């Protein structure tokens, strides 16, 4: 059996946009067993084929997996796997019972209908940024408010509550909080959501996601509240971080930025390549599953009861595309793993794509001379969130 190694997920990066130091070397010979900072052991799989296998094989259970970093030092899960509406903690038919109705709200047609509103939100926030003048923080000016406002409006959260949701949603994805702190944040959102959901259910409306879930499904009230909290938090944290990281990668690679500036109509393909490359460069452990049977992955026998984490460095696997370790915005889109894979693939991928395409294209059309106000290596970054990202991005134009 492969010897256990210390997982470098919280270790220093030699560059903020590169994987943790030593991680690529640690996983280069196939699945290895690593130890999380809180003592949890898990196999690490990082090949493209291996990650797809783990995320699609029903013998790897998300219910038995959870997130090691979302456990306390004594092994207690911060998020209760038996919480009604915990769509990321269940498998099979029960998972599909929750997921299928939600999927209708994120269909491509619905996202295309939403694009004018996304464009309006981007334009309004860039108007404010320009009026205030340089330097500006791109995180607070655009990256954070854009996905927060869009997901709140998609769900049907009234405007007077959207600032609260934006402020609280990020706290739900912190790695270092206790179970009590997590529950306090979730309770704060639940207290606001409960009357909103109740009113939409009573009125029989279905013109937004909350109304759709409340009136066209058999979800319980507790399931509805928890699903709404999960969608708000997920829609806020991941897309905001990726919009920032995409911009930073383009700052670091001006030849690639010029490709986007020269032909902004290719923003859809550009976003796919940036997602592939950026997620791959994040490195470290990602989604985690629990083996319910003995399974062989990449020539290694993983036994029933073992935990398995996947690293989306698999996006940099040469088996996916030639020169996979390079960012190439002229590359045709490939089947990357940036939005996951299998039955738990990102529910809001179509929404994220629309926000990233519109946000990135408009940003560089509006500010063709946009550049970092300080070197990328001197900016502040957050390692205390599930998705790594920049805490601030000072820019001038």
KEZARO-661593 format. One record per residue (C-alpha): x, z, y; residue number from 1. Coordinates in steps of 0.1 Angstrom, whole numbers, plus 2048, in hexadecimal, padded with zeros to 3 digits. Last residue first. Example, Ala and Ser with C-alpha at 12.3 -4.5 7.8 and 13.67 -1.06 7.14 Angstrom:
<atoms>
+-----+-----+-----+-----+
:   X :   Z :   Y : num :
+-----+-----+-----+-----+
: 889 : 847 : 7F5 :   2 :
: 87B : 84E : 7D3 :   1 :
+-----+-----+-----+-----+
</atoms>
This chain:
<atoms>
+-----+-----+-----+-----+
:   X :   Z :   Y : num :
+-----+-----+-----+-----+
: 7B7 : 760 : A03 : 397 :
: 7C0 : 784 : 9FA : 396 :
: 7BA : 798 : 9DB : 395 :
: 7BC : 7BC : 9CF : 394 :
: 7B0 : 7BD : 9AA : 393 :
: 7A6 : 7E1 : 9A1 : 392 :
: 7A0 : 7F5 : 981 : 391 :
: 7AB : 7D7 : 96D : 390 :
: 79F : 7D4 : 949 : 389 :
: 7A0 : 7E1 : 925 : 388 :
: 77F : 7E1 : 913 : 387 :
: 776 : 802 : 902 : 386 :
: 781 : 814 : 922 : 385 :
: 79C : 82D : 928 : 384 :
: 7B8 : 814 : 92A : 383 :
: 7AF : 809 : 94D : 382 :
: 7C7 : 7F5 : 963 : 381 :
: 7D6 : 7FB : 986 : 380 :
: 7E8 : 7DE : 997 : 379 :
: 80E : 7DC : 999 : 378 :
: 813 : 7C3 : 97D : 377 :
: 7FB : 7AB : 98D : 376 :
: 811 : 7AA : 9AC : 375 :
: 7FF : 7B5 : 9CC : 374 :
: 7E6 : 7A3 : 9E2 : 373 :
: 7DE : 78B : 9C5 : 372 :
: 7D4 : 768 : 9CE : 371 :
: 7B6 : 755 : 9D9 : 370 :
: 7C0 : 734 : 9EB : 369 :
: 7A2 : 720 : 9DE : 368 :
: 78A : 73C : 9E9 : 367 :
: 767 : 72F : 9E5 : 366 :
: 76F : 716 : 9CA : 365 :
: 785 : 730 : 9B9 : 364 :
: 76A : 74B : 9B8 : 363 :
: 74E : 732 : 9B1 : 362 :
: 75E : 726 : 991 : 361 :
: 767 : 749 : 984 : 360 :
: 745 : 758 : 98C : 359 :
: 730 : 73B : 97F : 358 :
: 743 : 737 : 95E : 357 :
: 747 : 75D : 959 : 356 :
: 722 : 765 : 960 : 355 :
: 715 : 748 : 94A : 354 :
: 72D : 750 : 92E : 353 :
: 724 : 775 : 92F : 352 :
: 6FF : 76C : 92C : 351 :
: 704 : 755 : 90F : 350 :
: 719 : 770 : 8FD : 349 :
: 6FF : 78B : 902 : 348 :
: 6F9 : 793 : 8DE : 347 :
: 71E : 795 : 8D6 : 346 :
: 723 : 78D : 8B1 : 345 :
: 715 : 7AA : 89B : 344 :
: 709 : 793 : 880 : 343 :
: 72A : 780 : 87D : 342 :
: 745 : 77B : 897 : 341 :
: 752 : 78B : 8B7 : 340 :
: 74D : 77E : 8DA : 339 :
: 771 : 776 : 8DF : 338 :
: 775 : 76A : 8BC : 337 :
: 77E : 746 : 8C3 : 336 :
: 76D : 727 : 8B5 : 335 :
: 781 : 70E : 8CB : 334 :
: 779 : 6FF : 8ED : 333 :
: 78D : 6E0 : 8F5 : 332 :
: 7AF : 6E8 : 904 : 331 :
: 7B5 : 6DE : 928 : 330 :
: 7B4 : 702 : 932 : 329 :
: 7D3 : 709 : 91C : 328 :
: 7DD : 72E : 91A : 327 :
: 7F9 : 730 : 900 : 326 :
: 7FB : 746 : 8E1 : 325 :
: 7E4 : 72E : 8CE : 324 :
: 7FD : 712 : 8D0 : 323 :
: 7E8 : 6FF : 8B7 : 322 :
: 7C5 : 70D : 8B0 : 321 :
: 7B4 : 727 : 89A : 320 :
: 7CD : 729 : 87E : 319 :
: 7E8 : 72D : 898 : 318 :
: 7DA : 750 : 89D : 317 :
: 7D8 : 75A : 8C2 : 316 :
: 7B2 : 761 : 8C0 : 315 :
: 7BB : 778 : 8A2 : 314 :
: 7CA : 78E : 8BD : 313 :
: 7A5 : 799 : 8BB : 312 :
: 7B1 : 7B7 : 8A6 : 311 :
: 799 : 7C2 : 88B : 310 :
: 796 : 7E6 : 880 : 309 :
: 78F : 7EF : 85C : 308 :
: 785 : 812 : 850 : 307 :
: 789 : 81A : 82B : 306 :
: 76C : 828 : 817 : 305 :
: 76D : 80D : 7FC : 304 :
: 791 : 801 : 7F9 : 303 :
: 7A2 : 7E6 : 80C : 302 :
: 7B8 : 7D1 : 7F5 : 301 :
: 7D1 : 7BC : 808 : 300 :
: 7D5 : 796 : 803 : 299 :
: 7C7 : 78C : 825 : 298 :
: 7A8 : 7A1 : 81E : 297 :
: 79F : 7AE : 7FC : 296 :
: 780 : 7C3 : 7F9 : 295 :
: 778 : 7E4 : 7E7 : 294 :
: 755 : 7ED : 7F0 : 293 :
: 743 : 7FE : 80E : 292 :
: 760 : 7F6 : 825 : 291 :
: 75A : 805 : 848 : 290 :
: 75C : 7EF : 867 : 289 :
: 76E : 7F0 : 888 : 288 :
: 76D : 7D9 : 8A6 : 287 :
: 78D : 7D7 : 8BA : 286 :
: 7B0 : 7E5 : 8B4 : 285 :
: 7CD : 7DA : 8CA : 284 :
: 7D3 : 7B9 : 8DB : 283 :
: 7C6 : 7B1 : 8FD : 282 :
: 7D8 : 790 : 8FC : 281 :
: 7C0 : 782 : 8E2 : 280 :
: 7A2 : 78B : 8F7 : 279 :
: 7B2 : 77A : 915 : 278 :
: 7BB : 75A : 901 : 277 :
: 799 : 754 : 8F1 : 276 :
: 786 : 75E : 90F : 275 :
: 79B : 749 : 926 : 274 :
: 797 : 72B : 90F : 273 :
: 771 : 72F : 90E : 272 :
: 76F : 735 : 934 : 271 :
: 783 : 714 : 93A : 270 :
: 76B : 701 : 924 : 269 :
: 74D : 70C : 939 : 268 :
: 75F : 70A : 95A : 267 :
: 766 : 6E5 : 954 : 266 :
: 752 : 6DB : 973 : 265 :
: 76D : 6EE : 987 : 264 :
: 784 : 6D0 : 983 : 263 :
: 7A4 : 6D2 : 999 : 262 :
: 79F : 6F7 : 9A0 : 261 :
: 79C : 6FF : 97B : 260 :
: 7BB : 6EB : 972 : 259 :
: 7CD : 6FB : 98F : 258 :
: 7C7 : 71D : 981 : 257 :
: 7DA : 712 : 961 : 256 :
: 7F9 : 708 : 975 : 255 :
: 7F5 : 728 : 989 : 254 :
: 7FA : 73D : 969 : 253 :
: 7FD : 762 : 974 : 252 :
: 7E0 : 75E : 98D : 251 :
: 7CC : 74D : 972 : 250 :
: 7D2 : 76B : 95A : 249 :
: 7C7 : 782 : 976 : 248 :
: 7A7 : 76F : 97C : 247 :
: 79E : 770 : 957 : 246 :
: 7A6 : 795 : 956 : 245 :
: 78D : 79C : 972 : 244 :
: 771 : 787 : 963 : 243 :
: 779 : 797 : 942 : 242 :
: 776 : 7BB : 94F : 241 :
: 754 : 7B4 : 960 : 240 :
: 747 : 7A3 : 941 : 239 :
: 74F : 7C0 : 92A : 238 :
: 743 : 7DD : 93F : 237 :
: 721 : 7D4 : 94D : 236 :
: 70F : 7C1 : 933 : 235 :
: 71A : 7DA : 918 : 234 :
: 70D : 7F7 : 92D : 233 :
: 6EC : 7E8 : 936 : 232 :
: 6E6 : 7DA : 913 : 231 :
: 6EE : 7FC : 903 : 230 :
: 6D8 : 80F : 91B : 229 :
: 6BB : 7F7 : 915 : 228 :
: 6BF : 7FA : 8EF : 227 :
: 6BF : 820 : 8F3 : 226 :
: 69F : 820 : 907 : 225 :
: 68D : 808 : 8F0 : 224 :
: 697 : 81A : 8D0 : 223 :
: 68A : 83B : 8DE : 222 :
: 669 : 82A : 8E9 : 221 :
: 665 : 81C : 8C6 : 220 :
: 66B : 7F7 : 8C0 : 219 :
: 64E : 7E4 : 8B1 : 218 :
: 655 : 7C5 : 8C6 : 217 :
: 643 : 7AF : 8DF : 216 :
: 638 : 7C9 : 8F8 : 215 :
: 656 : 7E0 : 8FF : 214 :
: 671 : 7C7 : 8F6 : 213 :
: 663 : 7AB : 90B : 212 :
: 65B : 7C3 : 928 : 211 :
: 67F : 7D0 : 927 : 210 :
: 68D : 7AD : 925 : 209 :
: 679 : 79F : 942 : 208 :
: 658 : 78C : 946 : 207 :
: 647 : 79F : 92A : 206 :
: 62D : 7B4 : 93C : 205 :
: 613 : 7C8 : 927 : 204 :
: 60C : 7E0 : 944 : 203 :
: 610 : 7FF : 92E : 202 :
: 630 : 7F2 : 91E : 201 :
: 63E : 7E9 : 940 : 200 :
: 635 : 80C : 94E : 199 :
: 644 : 81E : 930 : 198 :
: 664 : 80A : 932 : 197 :
: 669 : 813 : 956 : 196 :
: 65E : 837 : 951 : 195 :
: 678 : 83C : 936 : 194 :
: 694 : 828 : 947 : 193 :
: 69C : 841 : 962 : 192 :
: 69F : 860 : 94B : 191 :
: 6B0 : 84A : 931 : 190 :
: 6CC : 841 : 949 : 189 :
: 6D4 : 866 : 951 : 188 :
: 6D1 : 86E : 92C : 187 :
: 6EB : 853 : 923 : 186 :
: 704 : 862 : 93C : 185 :
: 6FE : 885 : 92F : 184 :
: 700 : 87A : 90B : 183 :
: 723 : 86B : 911 : 182 :
: 72E : 88A : 922 : 181 :
: 722 : 8A0 : 905 : 180 :
: 734 : 889 : 8EC : 179 :
: 754 : 88E : 8FF : 178 :
: 763 : 873 : 915 : 177 :
: 785 : 863 : 90F : 176 :
: 77B : 841 : 904 : 175 :
: 765 : 838 : 921 : 174 :
: 74A : 81E : 91A : 173 :
: 72C : 832 : 925 : 172 :
: 73C : 83A : 946 : 171 :
: 73B : 816 : 950 : 170 :
: 715 : 816 : 94E : 169 :
: 711 : 833 : 966 : 168 :
: 71B : 824 : 987 : 167 :
: 70B : 802 : 981 : 166 :
: 6EB : 813 : 974 : 165 :
: 6E8 : 829 : 992 : 164 :
: 6ED : 80B : 9A9 : 163 :
: 6D2 : 7F8 : 997 : 162 :
: 6B7 : 813 : 99A : 161 :
: 6A8 : 808 : 9BB : 160 :
: 6A9 : 7E4 : 9B1 : 159 :
: 690 : 7E9 : 994 : 158 :
: 69E : 7E4 : 971 : 157 :
: 68E : 7C5 : 961 : 156 :
: 6A6 : 7BF : 944 : 155 :
: 6B3 : 79F : 953 : 154 :
: 6B4 : 7AF : 975 : 153 :
: 6CA : 7CB : 968 : 152 :
: 6DF : 7B3 : 954 : 151 :
: 6E6 : 79E : 973 : 150 :
: 6EC : 7BA : 98B : 149 :
: 706 : 7CB : 974 : 148 :
: 716 : 7AA : 96A : 147 :
: 71D : 7A0 : 98F : 146 :
: 723 : 7C3 : 99E : 145 :
: 743 : 7CB : 98A : 144 :
: 757 : 7AB : 98D : 143 :
: 74C : 7A1 : 9B0 : 142 :
: 757 : 7B7 : 9CD : 141 :
: 75F : 7D7 : 9BA : 140 :
: 777 : 7C5 : 9A2 : 139 :
: 782 : 7AB : 9BB : 138 :
: 790 : 7C5 : 9D2 : 137 :
: 795 : 7B5 : 9F4 : 136 :
: 7B2 : 7AF : A0B : 135 :
: 7A5 : 79C : A1D : 134 :
: 785 : 79A : A31 : 133 :
: 765 : 7AD : A33 : 132 :
: 751 : 78D : A38 : 131 :
: 762 : 77C : A1B : 130 :
: 75A : 798 : A03 : 129 :
: 736 : 799 : A0F : 128 :
: 731 : 774 : A0B : 127 :
: 742 : 777 : 9E8 : 126 :
: 728 : 790 : 9DF : 125 :
: 70B : 77A : 9EA : 124 :
: 719 : 75B : 9D9 : 123 :
: 71E : 76C : 9B8 : 122 :
: 6FB : 77A : 9B9 : 121 :
: 6EC : 758 : 9C2 : 120 :
: 6FF : 747 : 9A6 : 119 :
: 6F2 : 760 : 98D : 118 :
: 6CF : 75A : 99A : 117 :
: 6D3 : 734 : 997 : 116 :
: 6E1 : 73A : 973 : 115 :
: 6C4 : 74E : 966 : 114 :
: 6B0 : 730 : 959 : 113 :
: 6CF : 725 : 947 : 112 :
: 6D1 : 747 : 937 : 111 :
: 6AD : 745 : 92B : 110 :
: 6B3 : 723 : 91B : 109 :
: 6D4 : 72F : 90B : 108 :
: 6C1 : 74C : 8FA : 107 :
: 6C8 : 76F : 905 : 106 :
: 6A5 : 77D : 906 : 105 :
: 69C : 76E : 8E5 : 104 :
: 6BA : 780 : 8D5 : 103 :
: 6AB : 7A2 : 8DD : 102 :
: 68E : 79C : 8C5 : 101 :
: 6A6 : 793 : 8A9 : 100 :
: 6BE : 7B0 : 8AF :  99 :
: 6A9 : 7CE : 8A8 :  98 :
: 69A : 7C3 : 887 :  97 :
: 6BA : 7B1 : 87F :  96 :
: 6CD : 7D2 : 87F :  95 :
: 6B4 : 7E1 : 868 :  94 :
: 6B6 : 7C3 : 850 :  93 :
: 6DB : 7C5 : 84C :  92 :
: 6F1 : 7DE : 85F :  91 :
: 6F0 : 7FA : 877 :  90 :
: 706 : 80A : 892 :  89 :
: 708 : 7EF : 8AC :  88 :
: 6E2 : 7EE : 8B0 :  87 :
: 6E0 : 813 : 8B8 :  86 :
: 6BB : 811 : 8C0 :  85 :
: 6B2 : 832 : 8AF :  84 :
: 6D2 : 848 : 8AE :  83 :
: 6DD : 84B : 88A :  82 :
: 700 : 83F : 891 :  81 :
: 703 : 85B : 8AC :  80 :
: 71C : 850 : 8C7 :  79 :
: 738 : 868 : 8CD :  78 :
: 740 : 868 : 8A8 :  77 :
: 751 : 889 : 89C :  76 :
: 774 : 884 : 88D :  75 :
: 783 : 8A5 : 899 :  74 :
: 796 : 893 : 8B4 :  73 :
: 776 : 885 : 8C2 :  72 :
: 76A : 862 : 8B7 :  71 :
: 763 : 844 : 8CD :  70 :
: 787 : 839 : 8C8 :  69 :
: 780 : 835 : 8A3 :  68 :
: 762 : 81E : 8AB :  67 :
: 746 : 81D : 892 :  66 :
: 74E : 813 : 86E :  65 :
: 736 : 81D : 854 :  64 :
: 719 : 811 : 869 :  63 :
: 72C : 7F1 : 871 :  62 :
: 72F : 7EB : 84C :  61 :
: 749 : 7D5 : 83B :  60 :
: 73A : 7CA : 81A :  59 :
: 723 : 7B5 : 82E :  58 :
: 740 : 79C : 834 :  57 :
: 73C : 78C : 857 :  56 :
: 753 : 7A1 : 86D :  55 :
: 76D : 7A8 : 852 :  54 :
: 76F : 784 : 848 :  53 :
: 771 : 776 : 86B :  52 :
: 78D : 78F : 872 :  51 :
: 7A0 : 785 : 853 :  50 :
: 79E : 75F : 85A :  49 :
: 7AB : 763 : 87E :  48 :
: 7C6 : 77B : 873 :  47 :
: 7C7 : 79E : 883 :  46 :
: 7BB : 7B8 : 86A :  45 :
: 7C4 : 7DC : 870 :  44 :
: 7BB : 7F5 : 855 :  43 :
: 7AE : 816 : 863 :  42 :
: 7BA : 83A : 866 :  41 :
: 7A9 : 853 : 87D :  40 :
: 7C2 : 86C : 88C :  39 :
: 7B5 : 86E : 8B0 :  38 :
: 7D1 : 857 : 8BC :  37 :
: 7C6 : 83D : 8A2 :  36 :
: 7DC : 83A : 883 :  35 :
: 7E4 : 818 : 874 :  34 :
: 7E2 : 808 : 852 :  33 :
: 7EF : 7E4 : 851 :  32 :
: 7DD : 7C3 : 84B :  31 :
: 7F4 : 7A5 : 84C :  30 :
: 819 : 7A2 : 853 :  29 :
: 817 : 79E : 879 :  28 :
: 803 : 7BE : 87E :  27 :
: 81E : 7D4 : 88B :  26 :
: 831 : 7B8 : 89D :  25 :
: 812 : 7B0 : 8B1 :  24 :
: 80D : 7D4 : 8BA :  23 :
: 830 : 7DC : 8C5 :  22 :
: 829 : 7DF : 8EA :  21 :
: 803 : 7DE : 8F1 :  20 :
: 7F7 : 7BA : 8F6 :  19 :
: 800 : 7A8 : 916 :  18 :
: 7EC : 7A6 : 937 :  17 :
: 7F9 : 7C7 : 945 :  16 :
: 81D : 7BE : 93D :  15 :
: 835 : 7D3 : 927 :  14 :
: 815 : 7E4 : 91B :  13 :
: 817 : 80A : 915 :  12 :
: 807 : 819 : 8F7 :  11 :
: 7E2 : 822 : 8F5 :  10 :
: 7DA : 809 : 8D8 :   9 :
: 7FC : 80E : 8C9 :   8 :
: 7EF : 819 : 8A6 :   7 :
: 809 : 82E : 895 :   6 :
: 813 : 81F : 874 :   5 :
: 806 : 826 : 851 :   4 :
: 81B : 817 : 835 :   3 :
: 80C : 7F8 : 823 :   2 :
: 800 : 800 : 800 :   1 :
+-----+-----+-----+-----+
</atoms>
